[in-house]
Amino acid sequence: MSCKEINPFLAEWDTPYGIPDFGIIKEKHYIPAVKIGIRQQQSEIDAIIADSEKPTFENTVAAFDRSGEILDRVTGVLFNLSESDATPSLQKIVAKVIPMLSEHNDNIFMNPYLFERVEELYENRKDLKLTSEQMMALEKMYRNFVNNGISLDDAAQARMREINASLSSLELKFGNNLLAETNAFRLLLTDSSEIAGLPEPVLASAASDAEAAGEKGWMFTLHNPSYVPFMTYSSRRDLREKMFRAYSSRGNNDDRNDNKQIVLDIMKLRIEKASMLGYDNPADFILSDKMAHDHETVDRFLEELFVPAVARAKEELARLQEKMNEDVAAGLLPDDSTSVIRPWDWAYYTEKVRKAEYDLDEAEIKPYFKMENVRAGVFATAGRLYGLKFEKLDSIPVYHPDVEGFKITDSDGSLVGILLTDYYPRSSKRGGAWMNNIRNQYVNSKGEDIRPVIVNVGNFTKPSGSSPSLLTLDEVATMFHEFGHALHGLLSECTYKSVSGTSVARDFVELPSQINENWAFQPEVLATYARHYETGEVIPDGLIEKIGKVSKFNQGFMTTELVAASILDMKWHELQSVDGIDPVAFEKKVCEEMGLIDEIIPRYRTTYFNHIFNSGYSAGYYSYLWAEVLDKDAFELFRKKGIFDKVVSYSFRKNILEKGGSEEPMVLYRRFRGADPDPSALLRARGLVNE
């Protein structure tokens, strides 16, 4: 980089609303900016330590919270792009940056002089007359020191540094391997007999994918918008099995992208780290500051869900087998022992049962769920609930042509924040859907309220040919879900970055996202956005009624696979040693012991369980279900008072969405709900118990 060239990360963006200037950011800028950012923050920390004044919250905790402006700016962009638009060269940059940041983090939270100031404040915290937000920020900073081994001797701290650096690199490698595995598999079909059962929109998308790859025919991949419809509609059982085996064996192919040894290496280090800090296992270390607190609580919670879930799944299995037997009787399948439901049959026969029993065909519904219309419905719902207004921004920098930007304002015209949406799959994007902060909300040293820049990322069905993006019911729910996370970040009204927005306990963070799903298919909401993409016709009442009736369909399967993954996560993190463990055999044993039926596998198997080995949900995947208890209980209040009741929605905004992690989660929830959550609300909502 020329000495005359200014690194774009070193100053505020000269762009509308402080959106990163993606057009001038080059890959060569990242590492120099990270190095400068580290030096800047270290200088700020040195100044805190050198302050001759007695430690106060303002000159220590608040000063630290405001530090690292350059580092926040560059990592906010780098780590978003590393997940959503990663080139091989960018992956190499991240691989270099991760150890640098790990060392920097250790330098902060193993600094005895900084800790001395924080510890003095912590020990006298009851006498400091702190606000609840200040108390949470202080306690969180103190825990960061303790959890990073500040009380360890020099030799142990040196080992902790090695562990942290190694974990950072291994977790990154796990995610890169998974992306490579997902991209590597392609099923190219060239004969009409191979596409039997597949609807025309699915084939159009597959033909478009094939053309983009320079092939003729129909191409299917392991990305969900391709994989899920293939497994749902393809009547070629042999090809469904081929797709399933490819999907479920990712990271488990004994090649250079194999994740089995990486899992063992990660767990060995997590076990060692937990032991060094005085915990019996990683789960209890990770859960120590969560709502659940310990692994026994999580285990009991999951077992109470698994029993009714798998019982319902067995009932569903029997119905699927009846439907398969009809194919046997019709001569479509052989009349022998092979014609029994296997994992690659579940989606296919579930769709047949749904169509037969509920007269509901997803292909009939999708034309009413054009992506742009659904997004408008998401926005309109937030407008009715919280008084928000949305304005499309056409002339802003974006990191990919698929990205669109929106300015969000409050009812009084004040800026709430900026939302970027990035909804379509590509080989440079990891699977799934998520929300990230490119910039957090906080109040700076000048007293200015810095509003956030949020991104919602998905892997939804993309446009193909003359057909726009038409979403499945699951994709519609996912868009509402991720926007719930976005609301949590956008509506934050906190002072300190460390507790603003989604900086909350992992088993609380899914409440805003999951409760937002509840509005997606409410009849009065559907009527506002579900319009046929060709005719503009509002979705008929008959279809709305069918969608409502089918909401609890297949919940035995869906709950079972989710609980099974949560149990698998916990069992990995309850280990005290990985000596002699084979990951595949371990997973098989866990599934047998929990009572998982052979026809269902965990939603994520070990070698592609990105949530727990790369994305911060270690010993935390249960949080989706834990938060669902809260969200279903909370939505029952909306149902009772009215789903757009102003008093209830105002209370949810003020007590949950605006508060971030500024108070204890259950304090916030009780303040909103007026009571503790009812644990059976989840089971009722999923139809697993009688209401």
C-alpha positions in Angstrom: 0.0 0.0 0.0 1.4 3.4 -1.0 2.3 5.6 2.0 0.2 8.3 0.4 -2.9 6.1 0.2 -5.3 6.5 3.2 -6.6 3.2 4.6 -10.4 3.6 4.5 -10.8 2.0 7.9 -8.8 4.7 9.7 -11.5 7.3 9.6 -15.3 7.6 9.8 -16.9 6.6 6.5 -17.8 9.5 4.3 -21.0 7.8 3.3 -24.7 8.1 4.0 -25.4 7.1 7.7 -21.9 5.8 8.2 -22.4 2.7 6.0 -19.0 1.1 5.2 -17.6 2.4 2.0 -17.4 -1.0 0.4 -16.5 0.5 -3.0 -13.1 1.7 -1.8 -12.3 -1.2 0.6 -9.7 -3.5 -0.7 -8.4 -6.8 0.7 -5.0 -5.2 1.2 -6.5 -2.8 3.7 -7.6 -5.3 6.3 -4.4 -6.5 8.0 -2.8 -3.0 8.2 -6.0 -1.6 9.7 -6.2 -4.5 12.2 -2.6 -3.8 13.3 -3.3 -0.1 13.7 -6.5 -0.8 15.5 -4.8 -3.1 17.9 -2.1 -0.4 18.6 -4.8 2.2 19.1 -6.8 0.2 21.6 -3.7 -0.8 23.5 -2.7 2.8 23.7 -6.2 3.6 25.1 -5.9 0.8 27.7 -2.4 2.1 28.7 -4.0 5.5 29.3 -6.6 3.9 31.5 -4.0 2.2 33.6 -1.8 5.3 33.8 -4.7 7.4 35.1 -3.6 8.5 38.6 -7.2 9.1 39.7 -8.9 6.5 41.8 -10.7 4.0 39.6 -14.3 5.0 38.7 -16.8 3.4 36.4 -16.3 6.3 34.0 -12.5 6.3 33.8 -12.2 2.6 33.7 -15.2 0.5 32.5 -16.7 3.2 30.3 -13.3 4.3 29.0 -12.6 0.7 28.0 -16.1 0.3 26.4 -15.4 3.3 24.2 -12.0 2.1 23.1 -11.0 0.2 19.9 -12.9 2.4 17.4 -10.7 1.4 14.4 -10.7 -2.3 15.4 -14.5 -2.3 15.7 -14.8 -0.7 12.2 -12.5 -3.2 10.4 -13.7 -6.3 12.2 -17.4 -5.3 11.7 -16.8 -5.4 7.9 -14.2 -8.3 7.8 -16.2 -10.8 9.7 -19.4 -10.0 8.0 -17.8 -10.5 4.6 -16.0 -13.6 5.7 -19.4 -15.3 6.2 -21.4 -13.8 3.4 -18.9 -13.2 0.6 -15.7 -15.0 1.3 -13.1 -15.3 -1.4 -10.2 -17.7 -0.9 -7.9 -14.7 -0.4 -10.2 -13.2 2.2 -10.2 -16.5 4.0 -6.4 -16.3 4.1 -6.7 -12.8 5.5 -9.1 -14.0 8.3 -6.7 -16.9 9.1 -3.9 -14.3 9.7 -6.1 -11.9 11.6 -7.7 -14.4 14.0 -4.4 -15.1 15.9 -3.6 -11.4 16.1 -7.0 -10.7 17.7 -6.7 -13.6 20.0 -3.4 -12.4 21.3 -4.7 -8.9 21.6 -7.8 -10.1 23.6 -5.5 -12.1 25.9 -3.2 -9.0 26.4 -6.3 -7.1 27.6 -7.9 -9.7 29.8 -4.7 -11.0 31.3 -3.4 -7.5 32.1 -3.0 -7.4 35.9 -3.0 -3.6 36.1 -6.2 -3.1 34.2 -7.8 -5.9 36.2 -6.7 -4.3 39.4 -8.8 -1.3 38.6 -11.8 -3.4 37.5 -11.5 -5.7 40.5 -11.6 -2.7 42.9 -14.8 -1.5 41.3 -16.3 -4.9 41.3 -15.6 -5.6 45.0 -17.2 -2.2 45.9 -19.9 -2.3 43.3 -22.8 -2.1 45.8 -21.5 1.2 47.1 -21.0 2.8 43.7 -24.6 3.8 43.0 -24.4 2.4 39.5 -27.3 2.2 37.1 -28.4 -1.3 36.3 -26.7 -1.0 32.9 -23.5 0.1 34.4 -23.6 -2.8 36.9 -24.1 -5.2 34.0 -21.2 -3.7 32.1 -19.0 -3.9 35.1 -19.9 -7.5 35.9 -19.5 -8.5 32.3 -16.0 -7.0 32.1 -15.0 -8.6 35.4 -16.2 -12.0 34.2 -14.2 -11.6 31.0 -11.0 -11.3 33.1 -11.9 -14.3 35.3 -13.0 -16.5 32.4 -9.7 -15.7 30.6 -7.6 -16.9 33.5 -6.5 -13.6 35.2 -6.1 -15.6 38.5 -3.8 -18.2 37.0 -0.1 -18.1 37.4 2.3 -17.1 34.6 2.8 -20.6 33.2 -0.9 -21.3 33.2 -1.7 -18.0 31.6 0.9 -18.7 28.9 -0.9 -22.0 28.3 -4.3 -20.3 28.2 -3.0 -18.0 25.5 -1.9 -21.0 23.4 -5.3 -22.6 23.9 -7.2 -19.4 22.9 -5.1 -19.0 19.7 -5.4 -22.6 18.7 -9.2 -22.6 19.3 -9.6 -19.5 17.1 -7.7 -21.2 14.3 -9.4 -24.5 14.6 -12.9 -23.1 14.7 -12.2 -21.1 11.6 -10.8 -24.2 9.8 -14.0 -26.1 10.8 -16.2 -23.4 9.1 -14.0 -23.2 6.0 -14.0 -27.0 5.6 -17.8 -27.0 5.8 -18.2 -24.3 3.2 -15.8 -26.2 0.9 -17.7 -29.5 1.5 -21.1 -27.9 0.8 -19.8 -26.3 -2.4 -18.0 -29.4 -3.7 -21.1 -31.6 -4.3 -23.2 -31.1 -7.4 -25.8 -33.5 -8.8 -26.2 -32.9 -12.5 -29.2 -34.5 -14.1 -29.5 -34.7 -17.8 -32.3 -37.2 -18.4 -36.0 -36.4 -18.0 -36.5 -39.6 -15.9 -34.2 -38.2 -13.3 -36.4 -35.2 -12.6 -39.6 -37.0 -12.0 -41.8 -35.2 -9.4 -39.9 -32.0 -9.4 -42.1 -28.9 -9.9 -41.4 -26.5 -12.8 -40.1 -23.6 -10.6 -37.6 -26.0 -8.9 -36.5 -27.2 -12.3 -36.1 -23.7 -13.6 -33.8 -22.8 -10.8 -31.8 -26.0 -11.2 -31.5 -25.3 -15.0 -30.3 -21.8 -14.2 -27.7 -23.3 -11.8 -26.5 -25.7 -14.4 -26.2 -22.9 -17.0 -24.2 -20.8 -14.5 -21.8 -23.7 -14.1 -21.4 -24.1 -17.9 -23.5 -27.3 -18.0 -26.7 -28.5 -19.7 -29.4 -30.1 -17.7 -30.5 -29.5 -14.1 -28.0 -29.0 -11.3 -28.8 -29.6 -7.6 -26.5 -28.7 -4.7 -26.4 -29.0 -0.9 -27.5 -25.4 -0.4 -30.9 -25.4 1.2 -32.9 -23.7 -1.6 -31.7 -26.5 -3.9 -31.5 -29.4 -1.4 -34.8 -29.0 0.4 -37.1 -28.9 -2.6 -35.3 -31.8 -4.2 -35.8 -34.0 -1.0 -39.4 -32.8 -0.8 -40.5 -33.5 -4.4 -38.2 -35.9 -6.2 -39.8 -39.2 -6.7 -36.5 -40.8 -7.5 -35.7 -42.5 -4.2 -32.2 -43.4 -5.3 -31.3 -39.8 -6.0 -32.9 -38.6 -2.8 -30.6 -41.1 -1.0 -27.6 -39.9 -2.9 -28.4 -36.3 -1.9 -29.1 -37.1 1.7 -25.8 -39.1 2.1 -23.8 -36.2 0.6 -25.6 -33.7 2.8 -25.3 -35.7 6.0 -21.7 -36.8 5.5 -20.2 -33.3 5.1 -17.0 -33.0 7.0 -16.9 -36.8 7.4 -15.3 -38.0 4.1 -11.7 -38.6 5.3 -10.4 -36.0 2.9 -8.7 -32.6 3.3 -12.0 -31.0 4.4 -12.7 -33.7 7.0 -13.7 -32.2 10.4 -13.5 -35.3 12.7 -10.0 -34.6 14.0 -10.8 -30.9 14.2 -13.8 -31.6 16.5 -11.6 -33.7 18.8 -8.9 -31.0 18.8 -11.4 -28.3 19.6 -13.0 -30.3 22.4 -9.7 -31.3 23.9 -8.7 -27.7 24.2 -12.2 -26.6 25.5 -12.0 -29.3 28.2 -8.5 -28.2 29.2 -9.6 -24.6 29.4 -12.6 -25.4 31.5 -10.5 -27.5 33.9 -7.9 -24.7 34.3 -10.7 -22.4 35.3 -12.1 -24.8 37.8 -15.0 -26.3 36.0 -15.8 -30.0 35.5 -16.6 -29.7 31.9 -16.9 -27.0 29.1 -20.7 -27.0 29.4 -20.7 -25.7 33.0 -18.0 -23.2 32.2 -20.0 -21.8 29.2 -23.3 -21.9 31.0 -22.1 -20.2 34.2 -23.4 -16.8 33.1 -26.4 -18.0 31.1 -30.0 -18.3 32.2 -29.8 -22.1 32.5 -26.6 -21.8 34.6 -25.5 -25.5 34.5 -25.7 -28.6 32.3 -28.1 -30.5 34.6 -30.7 -27.8 34.1 -30.3 -28.0 30.3 -30.4 -31.8 30.3 -33.6 -31.9 32.2 -35.2 -29.3 30.0 -34.2 -31.2 26.8 -35.4 -34.6 28.1 -38.8 -33.1 29.0 -39.1 -31.9 25.4 -37.7 -35.0 23.8 -40.1 -37.5 25.3 -43.3 -36.0 23.8 -41.6 -35.0 20.6 -40.3 -38.4 19.7 -43.6 -40.0 20.7 -45.3 -37.7 18.2 -42.6 -38.4 15.6 -43.4 -42.1 15.9 -47.0 -41.4 15.2 -46.0 -39.4 12.1 -43.7 -42.2 11.0 -46.6 -44.6 11.0 -48.6 -42.3 8.8 -45.6 -41.8 6.4 -45.2 -45.6 6.2 -48.9 -45.9 5.2 -48.3 -43.4 2.4 -45.2 -45.4 1.2 -47.3 -48.6 1.3 -49.7 -47.0 -1.2 -46.7 -46.6 -3.5 -45.8 -50.2 -3.0 -49.4 -51.2 -3.8 -49.3 -49.1 -6.9 -46.1 -50.8 -8.1 -44.0 -47.7 -7.7 -41.7 -49.4 -5.1 -40.8 -53.0 -4.6 -42.9 -55.1 -2.2 -40.0 -56.2 0.1 -38.1 -55.2 3.2 -36.5 -52.2 1.4 -39.7 -50.3 1.2 -39.6 -48.8 4.7 -39.2 -45.1 5.6 -35.6 -44.0 5.7 -34.2 -40.5 6.5 -34.2 -39.6 2.8 -37.9 -40.4 2.6 -39.2 -38.2 5.4 -39.6 -34.9 3.5 -41.0 -36.6 0.4 -43.7 -38.5 2.2 -44.4 -35.7 4.6 -45.3 -33.5 1.6 -47.6 -36.3 0.3 -49.3 -36.6 3.6 -49.7 -32.9 4.0 -51.2 -32.6 0.5 -53.6 -35.5 1.2 -54.7 -34.5 4.7 -54.6 -30.8 4.5 -55.0 -30.3 0.7 -51.9 -28.0 0.9 -49.3 -28.0 -1.8 -46.2 -25.8 -1.2 -46.1 -25.3 -5.0 -49.6 -23.8 -4.8 -48.6 -21.4 -2.0 -45.2 -20.1 -3.2 -46.6 -17.8 -5.9 -48.0 -15.7 -3.0 -44.7 -15.3 -1.3 -42.5 -13.2 -3.6 -39.5 -12.2 -1.6 -40.0 -8.5 -2.0 -43.6 -8.8 -0.9 -42.7 -10.9 2.2 -40.0 -8.3 3.1 -42.6 -5.6 2.8 -44.8 -7.6 5.1 -42.0 -8.0 7.6 -41.5 -4.2 7.6 -45.2 -3.4 7.7 -45.6 -5.7 10.7 -42.8 -3.9 12.6 -44.4 -0.6 11.6 -47.7 -1.5 13.2 -46.1 -2.9 16.3 -43.4 -0.4 17.0 -44.2 2.7 14.8 -41.2 2.2 12.5 -40.9 3.5 8.9 -38.8 2.1 6.1 -37.2 3.9 3.2 -35.3 2.1 0.4 -31.8 3.5 -0.1 -30.7 3.2 -3.7 -27.4 5.1 -3.8 -25.4 3.5 -1.1 -22.3 1.3 -1.2 -22.9 -2.5 -0.9 -20.6 -5.4 -0.8 -22.5 -7.5 -3.4 -25.2 -6.7 -6.0 -27.7 -8.9 -4.1 -27.5 -6.5 -1.1 -30.2 -3.9 -0.6 -30.3 -1.1 2.0 -33.1 0.5 4.1 -33.2 3.5 6.3 -35.4 2.9 9.4 -36.9 5.9 11.3 -39.1 6.1 14.4 -42.6 7.6 14.5 -41.0 11.0 15.4 -38.8 10.9 12.4 -35.6 10.2 14.3 -33.1 7.7 12.8 -33.4 4.1 14.2 -30.7 2.5 12.1 -29.7 1.1 8.7 -30.6 -2.4 7.6 -28.9 -4.3 4.8 -30.5 -7.4 3.4 -28.6 -10.2 1.6 -31.0 -13.0 0.9 -29.7 -15.3 -1.9 -27.2 -18.2 -1.8 -23.8 -18.2 -3.5 -20.7 -20.2 -3.2 -18.9 -17.5 -1.2 -21.6 -17.5 1.5 -22.0 -20.0 4.3 -25.3 -21.8 4.7 -28.1 -20.8 6.9 -29.5 -17.4 7.9 -28.2 -14.9 10.4 -28.1 -11.3 11.6 -24.9 -9.4 12.3 -23.9 -6.0 13.5 -21.7 -4.1 11.2 -21.9 -1.3 13.7 -23.4 -1.5 17.2 -25.6 1.1 18.8 -23.9 3.0 21.7 -23.4 6.5 23.1 -20.0 8.0 22.3 -17.8 10.2 24.5 -19.5 13.3 23.1 -22.9 12.0 24.2 -24.0 11.2 20.6 -26.3 8.2 20.1 -24.5 6.2 17.4 -27.2 4.3 15.5 -26.5 0.8 14.3 -25.9 -0.7 10.9 -27.4 -4.2 10.8 -27.3 -6.9 8.1 -29.8 -9.8 7.6 -28.3 -12.6 5.6 -30.2 -15.6 4.2 -30.0 -18.4 1.6 -33.5 -18.2 0.2 -34.8 -19.4 -3.1 -33.3 -17.1 -5.7 -34.9 -15.7 -8.9 -34.5 -17.8 -12.0 -35.3 -16.9 -15.6 -38.6 -15.0 -15.6 -39.6 -16.2 -12.2 -38.9 -14.0 -9.2 -37.7 -15.3 -5.8 -40.7 -17.2 -4.4 -40.3 -18.3 -0.8 -41.3 -21.5 0.9 -43.2 -21.2 4.2 -40.0 -22.1 6.1 -38.2 -19.3 4.3 -40.9 -16.8 5.1 -40.7 -17.8 8.8 -36.9 -17.4 8.6 -37.1 -13.9 7.2 -39.4 -12.9 10.1 -37.0 -14.6 12.5 -33.9 -12.9 11.3 -35.6 -9.5 11.3 -36.5 -10.1 14.9 -32.8 -10.2 15.6 -32.4 -7.1 13.6 -35.0 -5.3 15.7 -33.1 -6.3 18.8 -30.0 -4.5 17.3 -31.9 -1.6 15.7 -34.1 -0.6 18.6 -31.3 -0.8 21.2 -31.2 2.3 23.5 -28.1 1.5 25.6 -25.1 3.6 26.5 -22.4 0.9 26.4 -21.5 -1.3 23.4 -20.7 -4.3 25.7 -24.4 -4.6 26.6 -26.2 -3.1 23.7 -28.5 -4.8 21.2 -27.9 -8.6 20.9 -25.1 -8.6 23.5 -27.2 -10.7 25.9 -27.1 -14.2 27.3 -27.1 -16.8 24.5 -30.3 -18.4 25.8 -32.1 -15.1 25.8 -31.0 -13.8 22.4 -33.4 -15.9 20.4 -36.5 -14.4 22.2 -36.8 -11.3 19.9 -36.2 -13.4 16.8 -38.5 -16.2 17.6 -41.4 -14.2 18.8 -41.3 -12.2 15.5 -42.1 -15.4 13.6 -45.5 -15.6 15.3 -46.8 -12.8 13.1 -45.7 -14.3 9.8 -48.8 -16.4 9.2 -51.5 -14.5 11.2 -54.5 -14.1 8.8 -54.6 -10.3 9.1 -50.9 -10.1 8.4 -50.9 -12.5 5.5 -53.7 -10.4 3.9 -51.3 -7.4 3.8 -48.4 -9.0 2.0 -49.2 -12.4 0.5 -50.1 -11.5 -3.1 -49.8 -13.6 -6.2 -46.7 -12.4 -8.0 -48.4 -12.5 -11.5 -52.0 -11.4 -10.8 -51.6 -9.4 -7.6 -54.4 -11.4 -6.1 -54.4 -11.4 -2.3 -53.9 -14.9 -0.9 -57.4 -16.6 -0.7 -59.0 -17.2 2.7 -59.0 -20.9 1.9 -55.2 -21.0 1.6 -54.8 -19.0 4.8 -57.0 -21.4 6.6 -55.0 -24.3 5.3 -51.7 -22.7 6.4 -53.2 -22.2 9.9 -54.3 -25.8 10.1 -50.9 -27.2 9.0 -48.9 -25.1 11.5 -48.6 -28.0 13.9 -48.1 -30.6 11.2 -44.8 -32.6 11.3 -43.9 -31.0 14.6 -42.9 -34.4 16.1 -40.1 -34.6 13.5 -39.1 -31.0 13.6 -38.9 -30.9 17.4 -37.2 -34.2 17.6 -34.4 -33.3 15.2 -33.9 -29.9 17.0 -33.8 -31.5 20.5 -31.5 -34.3 19.2 -29.0 -31.7 18.0 -29.2 -29.8 21.3 -28.6 -33.0 23.2 -25.7 -33.9 20.9 -24.2 -30.5 21.6 -24.5 -30.9 25.3 -23.0 -34.4 25.4 -20.0 -33.1 23.5 -19.5 -30.3 26.0 -20.2 -32.5 29.1 -17.1 -34.6 28.3 -14.1 -34.5 30.6 -11.8 -36.1 28.1 -11.8 -37.1 24.4 -9.2 -39.8 24.7 -10.2 -42.8 22.7 -13.3 -41.1 21.3 -14.3 -41.6 17.7 -16.6 -38.7 16.7 -18.9 -40.9 14.5 -19.2 -43.6 17.2 -19.7 -41.1 19.9 -22.6 -39.4 18.0 -24.2 -42.8 17.3 -24.0 -43.7 21.0 -25.5 -40.4 22.0 -28.4 -40.9 19.6 -29.1 -44.4 20.8 -29.0 -43.4 24.4 -31.5 -40.5 23.9 -33.8 -42.8 22.1 -33.7 -41.2 18.6 -35.4 -43.3 16.0 -33.4 -44.4 13.0 -35.5 -42.5 10.6 -34.5 -39.2 12.0 -31.0 -37.7 12.4 -30.1 -34.6 14.5 -30.7 -31.4 12.6 -26.9 -31.0 12.5 -24.5 -33.9 12.8 -21.2 -33.5 14.5 -18.9 -32.8 11.5 -21.2 -30.0 10.1 -22.5 -28.6 13.4 -21.2 -25.1 12.6 -23.2 -23.5 15.4 -21.3 -25.2 18.1 -17.8 -25.6 16.6 -17.5 -22.2 14.8 -20.4 -19.8 15.6 -20.6 -19.3 19.3 -23.4 -21.7 20.2 -21.2 -24.3 21.9 -23.3 -25.8 24.8 -25.9 -23.3 23.6 -27.9 -24.8 20.8 -30.6 -25.6 23.3 -31.1 -21.8 23.5 -33.5 -21.9 20.5 -35.8 -24.1 22.5 -35.2 -22.3 25.8 -36.1 -19.0 24.2 -39.1 -20.6 22.5 -40.6 -21.1 25.9 -40.3 -17.4 26.4 -41.5 -16.4 23.0 -44.6 -18.7 23.0 -45.5 -17.6 26.5 -45.0 -13.9 25.5 -47.1 -14.3 22.4 -49.9 -15.7 24.4 -50.2 -12.3 26.0 -50.4 -10.7 22.5 -53.1 -13.2 21.6 -55.0 -12.3 24.7 -54.8 -8.6 24.3 -54.6 -8.4 20.5 -51.6 -9.2 18.3 -51.1 -5.5 17.5 -52.1 -4.2 20.9 -50.3 -0.9 21.5 -49.8 -1.3 25.2 -48.3 -4.8 24.9 -46.1 -4.0 21.9 -44.9 -0.8 23.6 -44.0 -2.8 26.7 -42.1 -5.4 24.6 -40.2 -2.7 22.8 -39.3 -0.8 26.0 -38.6 -3.8 28.3 -37.0 -6.3 25.8 -35.9 -4.8 22.5 -34.5 -1.5 23.7 -32.7 -2.9 26.8 -30.2 -5.2 25.2 -28.2 -6.8 28.0 -28.5 -3.9 30.4 -30.3 -5.9 33.0 -30.7 -9.6 33.9 -32.9 -11.4 31.3 -35.5 -12.7 33.6 -35.9 -9.3 35.2 -36.6 -7.9 31.8 -39.0 -10.7 30.9 -41.0 -10.5 34.2 -41.2 -6.7 33.7 -42.8 -7.3 30.3 -44.9 -10.3 31.1 -45.8 -9.7 34.7 -45.0 -13.3 35.6 -42.5 -16.1 35.0 -42.9 -17.9 31.7 -45.1 -21.0 31.5 -42.9 -23.9 30.5 -45.8 -25.7 28.7 -46.3 -22.8 26.3 -43.8 -24.4 23.9 -45.5 -27.8 23.9 -48.9 -26.2 23.4 -47.6 -24.1 20.5 -46.0 -27.1 18.8 -49.1 -29.3 19.3 -47.2 -31.8 21.4 -49.7 -31.6 24.3 -53.4 -30.8 24.4 -54.3 -27.2 24.9 
